[in-house]
Amino acid sequence: MTAQTINVQRQMLALSMKAKLSTLWIFFLFNLIFRDIHEFVEPGFIEEIMTGTSNGNPITEHMFPDFSHHR
């Protein structure tokens, strides 16, 4: 094997890893989005959130990222 062949193989491996990570990230985001949409159409979900609870647990401001103080 030549140095050029080894270099090409390393580049292919790096590209392959980037493609795998990108695909995994896209899969994760779509699952997150569709899970949330699915919960919204569940009967009583929005009313439960409006009462300030989720599955019997209180919803507090610490459960959400607070971007209002970052300017």
N, C-alpha and C positions, 0 to 999 in steps of 0.2 A: 504494500500500500504506500502511496505517496502522501506527502504532506497535504497536497491539494485535495486528495480524496478524503482524508480525515477532516479537513476543514469544511468541505461540502457536507459531510455527514453530520458534523456538529451544528451547522447552520440549519439543516433539515430537522434535526432533533429539537432545536430551539424554536423553530417555526411551528413544529408539531405541538409542542408544549403550549405555546401561545394560543393556538387554535383550540386546544382542549380546554384551557382555562376560560377563554372567551365563550365557548359553547356552554360550559358549566355555569358561568355567570348569567348568560341569557336565559338558560333553563330555570335558574333560581329566581330571577326577577319575574318571569312569566308565571311561575308557580305562586309567587307571593301576590301578584296582581290578581290572578284568577281566583285564588283562595279568598281574598278580601271581597271581590265582586260576588262570589258565591255566598258569603256570609250576609251580605247586604240584602239578598233576596230571601233569606231565611225568615219565616214569619216571626215577628216580634223582636228581631235583632235591633233595629233602629230605635224602637221604643225602649228596649232595655238599656241601650247606650245613653239615651236621653235621660233616663232616671239616674245615671251616674254609676251604674254597675255593669259588670261583664262577667257572666257565669257566677254571679253571687259575690264577686269581688269588687270592692270600690275602685272606681277609676279616679286616679289622682293626677295632678299636673306633673308629677315625677315620672310618669309612665311615658311621657312624650318628650321629644327633644325640644329644648327651649331656645328658639332662634330669635326671639323678640328682643333680647338684650344685646345681641351682636349687631353692631352697626358698621 
